[in-house]
């Protein structure tokens, strides 16, 4: 794409970055530029990461599930993986992006929904994941997720009742 040229008299050049900034300033959601708005999940890697048919890896924002691999895996890792798999594997999901598009491993960061249910919140409220906030990603919904985690902890759901220590707690 080329820059948009304003008239010779104006002498200014308006680049696509400026256009994107103007659209964002006017309230147009630029989060869609992070990646696809939807896709079919072909593989569930663990409790908080999936692979889409397009090959993109998606890491759930604000949810940190115990690992299912490694030296024996973490307490509740297989359960978190199975829960996530039951929700999304082979299904079309919708993706909503937050304040950052990718993590340091190149995975898309998104809120993932299936049939109108957001998987990120389900994982935290059912105790299959702890809250993980890596600024700036998830800043706008951090308090909401921390409240869901506190409720799961009090009710001793998932990791909060099954594990000591809780593997995803930092």
FENGI-V941839 format. One record per backbone hydrogen bond with DSSP energy under -1.0 kcal/mol. NH is the residue of the N-H (numbers start at 1). CO is the residue of the C=O. If there is no record, write none. Layout:
NH&CO, NH&CO
//
This chain:
4&14, 6&12, 11&7, 14&4, 19&15, 20&16, 21&17, 22&18, 23&19, 24&20, 25&21, 26&22, 27&24, 28&23, 33&30, 34&31, 39&93, 41&91, 42&51, 43&51, 45&49, 46&49, 50&58, 51&43, 52&56, 53&40, 55&52, 58&50, 59&108, 60&48, 61&110, 64&130, 72&70, 74&67, 77&74, 80&76, 81&77, 82&78, 83&79, 84&80, 85&81, 86&82, 87&83, 88&84, 89&85, 90&41, 91&88, 93&39, 94&113, 95&37, 96&111, 103&107, 106&103, 108&57, 109&101, 110&59, 111&96, 113&94, 114&117, 117&114, 119&112, 122&118, 123&119, 124&120, 125&121, 126&122, 127&124, 128&123, 129&123, 130&64, 137&134, 139&136, 141&138, 145&141, 146&142, 147&143, 148&144, 149&145, 150&146, 151&147, 152&148, 153&149, 154&150, 155&151, 157&152, 159&127, 160&157, 161&158, 162&158, 163&159
//
